[in-house]
Amino acid sequence: MGSEIPTGEVPGDEGSPPEEGASCSESAPCNRKERTPSSPSKPSAVVAPCHPRLVAAVQLWSRREERPAQRHLLCPGDCADSDSTAGERRWAPASARPRVKLERSSDRMRGAKSQSLAFTGVLLSCLEMIFSANTVLAAPILSVHSPSCDSIAVSWKAVHMAAGLSVSLMRSDGLGRMLKQNTTNSSLIFTNLDPGTLYTIKAYAWNANGMPGDDFTYNQRTSPDAPVDVKVAFNSGALRAVVSWLPTEGALTYSVTVSSGLLKLRCNTSSASCMVPSLQCSSEYYVSVTAYNDAGASEPTDAVSLKTIPCAPVNISIEEDEPGHLLVSWSSVSLGHYYVVFVKSDDGLEVHCNTSHTQCHFQSDCGFTYFISVFAYNKAGQSPLGDVLNYTTAPCCPSDFRAVFISSDTVRVTWAPVRGADLYETRAAGGSGVALCRDTATACTLSALQCSTPYNITVYSFSEARGSNASCAPQYVATAPCSPEIKNISKEGLSVISVQWQPNNEEAMYVVTARGEAGLWHCTSTRNSCTLMDLPCGSAFSVSAIARSPAGQSLPSYSIPLETAPCCPYDLIVTQVTQSVTNISWSVGKGAQTYVTTLESPKGQAKCHTLQTYCLLGCITCGTNYTVSLRAISETGLTSSCTYQGYSSSACCPFGVKLYRLSNNGIRVFWRASDETINYSADLHGSKGNFSCTPSSGLSHCDITKIPCGDVYTVVVAPVTNKGPKLTFCPKKIYSVTCSGSSVGMVIYRGKSNPKHI
């Protein structure tokens, strides 16, 4: 390795270079510029001063024109002007040695003198030096890495004809100062850098004359610094830990290592925390964090100690050293600082004992089963639940006896836990036999009992050591009443229902319930019947009965379906659509599925049966009074008859409507009336205006004066109603009224207007 050259100094030839901008003539045949290596632009080559002997040789060579042979200086390759504005000439790569090719006449050169050969050698040496000084060195190929979080190492292979290298480094974001080193070595290291930061490295070689070559640029990031503020949060219930730290500049990922002896757990993440699962109890772990980026890894953090919860105690034993005293003992647990023993009896009462030893004493009582569990504790928390042991003391007689009827023939008997009992036997004596139940539970269900019957129920306790406790006293229990049976349901009115049943109990109250979407209706009796009142129309009910006594309530009887007649619609509207068609619409009648509507008069009847809430009735006579009725029919065929206010159809439309021309630019509308007592009105509608007229009473025509000619008019004549809008269903005829000069000309009938569809 060579020695480094101080920054800002570039090696050159002996002797001082000419001033900048000076040019070589005969005494100085080449241009030379000087460049400081720290300058941002590449310096031009520094060329040694021309030797006087070389100048004389060149002059001598140029004056020898009497020789026929031509001498050509050939570039080592094609010479081309550089594209740069400086106008410098760039030669072929430095690897190509410059040559001088002398083409000479074979006859004359054979007889050349030794002096001519000497000048030729000097000329070749000088030209080689000139061409070498103007050859651009190749860019160095760098190998860059970050050996630590605050340094970057740069190395390279030797560059042909290079005397040294200039290497500069600066943050890629432009912050801070630029570092630069000139060296003749093949590597160097930049230190005191920012961790996890991207840097730009630029390098170029220079030759012995100080001429810089092509540069090479490379981006390299320093490896991250080790994370700080590492914290470990331990979850004792899940046996896992969450490791967190402050984010490190330039770090892409992190690796958490949790080790305990030969066991190592790893967690990789790109965030600033990581969860480590599946930790073992009674273990001590050491936690460290390493940061990574594309440059490498940081140093691991100092290990943080993590002690997990202790394991559950084992080898638990229970002894009753004397009546009423229990001794609980267990084995010692690693990392356990103290222990807590929980003793819970089967009635829910719980006591505990804290100790740093491996045994505890408890008081006990007969007739109880105890459940014992032992936990170990340390600063990390409580150990997992281990084995739960139970211990039963000597049996006692059952107490807190209770009998609850589930139904009239089933009773559930419960009692307090019997001290030391392995088996219970329940007997119910009464009626026609004995019901028996054996179970290890403190409850028993006696079924198939007779309803409305008294029983003596006794509960006996058994144990393997002592057998049966025969001193337990019986308890008297009466079963609930028997279920009634509904015999008949009859309708006594529109909303009155009578229910009858078969009485089969003594001193029982019977309750009948009608249940439906409309609500609940009840009636009660101590006999065999009752009446349900004010049931709503259009409703479905389920009717059942129960019996009640001091012993309890029976099961309900079988339900009987009940349906009331549908309700009549509240609103009914009659609308005349045409002279012979009427539309009837109504609101929904609750409970109705179909409807039958009827219009009836002395002249005839119109009827419609439909699922809808409207109906079109045809064959209606104009000017006639009708009676309106409707029947609502349920899905099962129940019918409600509904009567509404009468309806009168409109007066009949006239016929034979015609248009005549009057002499005074007027029009006469003529028609034939079906009834002379009816008043009519005529309406003409055209593009130039609308016109109407009403005749005097009894007349069948009316006149419209000064009607515009040259238009088509729609003519309609309709009866005049006392109330409501004009009738629109009378026939419409179309007439053309022509002009004769400025007066009304011919009146031409064009036909009827198409009626609107109903």
Disulfide bonds with the S-S distance in Angstrom:
Cys75-Cys79 1.72
Cys267-Cys274 1.38
Cys281-Cys311 1.91
Cys353-Cys360 1.92
Cys366-Cys396 2.32
Cys397-Cys472 2.21
Cys437-Cys444 1.83
Cys451-Cys482 1.65
Cys523-Cys530 1.91
Cys537-Cys567 1.75
Cys568-Cys642 1.82
Cys608-Cys615 1.61
Cys622-Cys652 1.54
Cys653-Cys730 1.90
Cys693-Cys702 1.88
Cys709-Cys739 1.86
